Amino acid sequence: MQLIALGVDNFSSAINCTGKSDHGMDSSMRTEKNIEPRRGSWYNGYSPAERDKKSRELKRLIAKGVLLPASGPCALCGDPDNVPVEYHDEDYGEPFSWEAPVLLCLCRNCHRDKLHKRFWRHSAWFAFIAHIRRGGYARDLKNRSIKNEVKAYQVALERGELITLKKLRPYKRKIGEEWFANLRMDAESLCDPSARPRP
């Protein structure tokens, strides 16, 4: 579909905001293995209809040349190389905003595998953020030794231990003030109106 080709975010964790997932499971039973991202899902208290409306408008503005297609660097891991990026939206409220920190360009790994799966993979999310803060990019996780180091960090977190990751590159952002530093982690925030950045 063209939305994906243009890099428009229309994916999130599948939940219908009735307390049951689209697969009939209570949200507490959900894991990355039994839930796949799909179209038409809630995010930050915005309904599928609200998300689709903004996504259609984004697509229209890109087609008209008013907005440029998504381009790097990734706003999450900071990878400056020519990695495929797509738009991610934190706010679908009207009037629509087309600027950061509302509309962000994220590499596909950060967007689909990390950000939208954080609700069910807390320790993996925190380990990934630690990796980013040591100057890591999402693509670095293709390196087996780096991937193993981040996995060991994740396991240590789950045990209540803390280990240090080796620095990879300088980190230019102020820790704790990044747009992603205080995102909600609970699955209920997907359809909770109080999760909206604007009332």
Secondary structure, 3 states (H helix, E strand, C coil): CHHHHCCCCCCECCCCCCCECCCCCEHHHCCCCCCCCECCCCECCECHHHHHHHHHHHHHHHHHCCCCCCCCCCCCCCCCCCCCEEEEECCCCCCCCCCCCCEEEEEHHHHHHHHHHCCCCHHHHHHHHHHHHCCCCHHHHHCHHHHHHHHHHHHHHHCCCCCCCCCCCCCCCCCCCCCCCCCCCCHHHHCCHHHCCCC
